[in-house]
Amino acid sequence: MTQEYEEIEAPHSHGMAVLIGNSLIILAAVVVFILSAIQLDRVVTIQTIVIMSLSGLIGFILCPILYAGLKVLKPNEALVLTLFGKYYGTLKGPGFFFVNPFVAAAAPSNQEPTTGSVGGDKQSSKFGQLTLTSRESRQANKVISLKVLTLNNEKQKINDALGNPIIIGIVVVWKVINTAKAVFNVDNYTEFLSIQCDSALRNIVRLYPYDSSDEENEKSLRGSSQEIADRLKEEIQSKVTIAGLEILEARITHLSYAPEIATAMLQKQQATAVVAARQLIVEGAVGMVEMALEKLSANNIVDLDEERKAAMVSNLLVVLCGNKDVQPVVNSGTIY
């Protein structure tokens, strides 16, 4: 059974005080060692040998080892420490710290230092490859960034609820909130997040159509972007909690039909728009004809029988619903 780790604060003290104190002790030990060596050259005594041995042990072995426990962290950075293979605690910056010199900083495998966005643009994660000393490079690779980061995966082709293939891309804003889980519960938390985002996106997209139909209150990928984003955020968060990550926001950045059906779906959308426009025109024309007949009858302007009303309705509908400007024909005689 896999053990889940919870973050604890690593025992530490002020690094500057230890640095100054340790340096003074080394300096004093070196002075004592030199004086003891001079004294030993004159007179060999057990006391001088013991003092020289202790000063050499302190000044050249023990105190230099303490320098390994000095750690410097910048704002929004953390170090996960282990002691002989066991989780020791987490240091969170900014500051200059002193910890047990035998602890080692742990980091996810293949984890590269990032201070901005990670994801689809591979070049954006390569800026960490600067000219550094070997120690600085190792230190940078083991630092866990607590900054708000963005993940922008490549666009995916997924079938929507109606089976239509669509191209969709998302951007996820996230950060590390539990460094112990991020390091020990998963192998590489950035890669883990990327995979879970792809999986969650597929699960959500399959539940909704690209565009809404005639049914009221039907949610769609194009028309319900906020609801889809909230649902997507919850889905991703449920999958990455084990890795100690918090999802701040998930948004759809690209949405389109796949190339093989894009032309057909565009024609369908155009036809739907034309039908809707025609329907609106007809409804308005019928209302205008009805209003005209009612006013003619109410004001006693003209007395029309049913046949004349039918002819008037026909002419008005042709004029109001036609695409082109009308060319009226004046009848100089009787209509019968």
Buried (B, 14 or more C-beta within 10 A) or exposed (E): EEEEBEBEEBEBEEBEEBBEEBEEBBEBBBEBBEBBEEBBEEEEEEEBEEBBEBBBEBBEEBBEEBBEBBBBBEEBBBBBBBBEEEBBBBBBBEBBBBBBEEBBBBBBEEBBBBBEBBBBEEEBBEEEEEEEEEEEBEBBBBBBBBEBBBBBBEBBEBBBBEEBBBBBBBBBBBBBEBBBBBBBBBEBBBBBBBBBBBEBBEBBBEEBBBBBEEEEEBBBBBBBBEEBBEBBBEBBBEBBBBBBBBBBBBBBEEBBBBEEEBEEBEEEEEEEEEEEEEEEBEEEBBEBBEEEBEEBEEEEEEEBEEEEBEEBBEEBBEBBEEEEEEEEEEEEEEEE
